[in-house]
Every structure is written in C-alpha cells, then in structure tokens.
Amino acid sequence: AAVPLYDGSLDGNGAPIQTGLGDGRDNALLFSGALRFRRDLAVGISLKYLWSKIVDAKATGIGADLGVMYRPWKKLTFGMNLQDFTGGTKVRWKNTPTNPVDTVPVNLKFGVAYTHAMGPNLLTGALDLDTKFNPILHYGIEYWYHRIFAVRAGLVDRGPSFSLRDKDPTLGGGFWLKVFELDYAFIGSEIVGIHNLSLITHF
C-alpha cells in the first residue's frame, strides 16, 4: 500500500507536510492448529512469522496467538482471541538510522457470530471487540454462495460518536476450492486504504 512520507516540516497550522508516497507492506505467515475438547468447545494456537517493509526499511518478528471457540448452539458462536500472548511480539527493524525493536502488545479480543443456513448458502452476522488501544468494534456480514464464493462487508468503529471520521468501511470476498481458500479485504481510511490478501490451506 502507499504510505505518506514526511520530512519533518510543518505548514502554517502546525500540521506535517506530506512530501510524497512510499511503498509499505505488512505480511504474515501463520501455522495454526486446534483441539476440540468437547462438542461445543475448541482451543487453538497460531504461530506467526511477521515481516514488514516501508520504503527501504524492513522488519521481522515471531509471535503466537491463542484462541478459544464456544458454540452452545449450532447457529451461535462465541470466540476469544489472545493475540501475542507470550508478552508481546518483538519486531526488529533494519535499514533505519537507529534500527529499533518494537513490541506488538498483547491484545484481547472477544467476538460473537450468528449463522443462518439458506439451503446450500450461509449468511453470517458478526461482532467483535478489540481491546488493544481504545476499544474498537468491528461489525460485519458474510454471505457464502454454495460454500464456494463469499462476499463480505463491515465497519470498523473507532469511537462512541456518530461521526463518520471514527468509522472505516470494509469490503471483501473469498473463494474456496477443496483445501484452499483465497480471501481479499479492503479497509477504508482517511489517510490511505488498506488491502489485505490471504491464502489459507487446510490439511
């Protein structure tokens, strides 16, 4: 994605002056597994390798996430996700003046989803709460056509006000073929739109 670049200068109102755009990317490779302890309860863990690039600067890190899923009813699912639960994930930068080490803090997320089957198709509404910084709510709906093609839409709610400045729209889709799932998501933003692309395989 395009990342705004600044040289430290300010305009007459004291705001940073953008000097251009640079290339910025965040990537992650995850290996996940889960165990079902009861018919309605499963616990899983993901190991992840992170690498990022902003213009010429590069960073890498290794972390882990823990998840719990509880399904008291076939249509209703509750989830908890403890991201970077090992005390935070260390991300080490290179090709910068100081080569700092950043820490991705521990983040606790809660969510709930309701799924309604319409023949071979599935419609799901979901809500989750992100507690890392100020509480952030994510709302979304997903429609799977014959469990092969999916379309998604949602909203990232960053504040309690009704101002649209605190809310970013999200759009996406997915395609499922045998053991592979390809997903795309777009997150709108006042600064720059974010594009997420993921490939998932089950074995």
Disulfide bonds with the S-S distance in Angstrom:
none
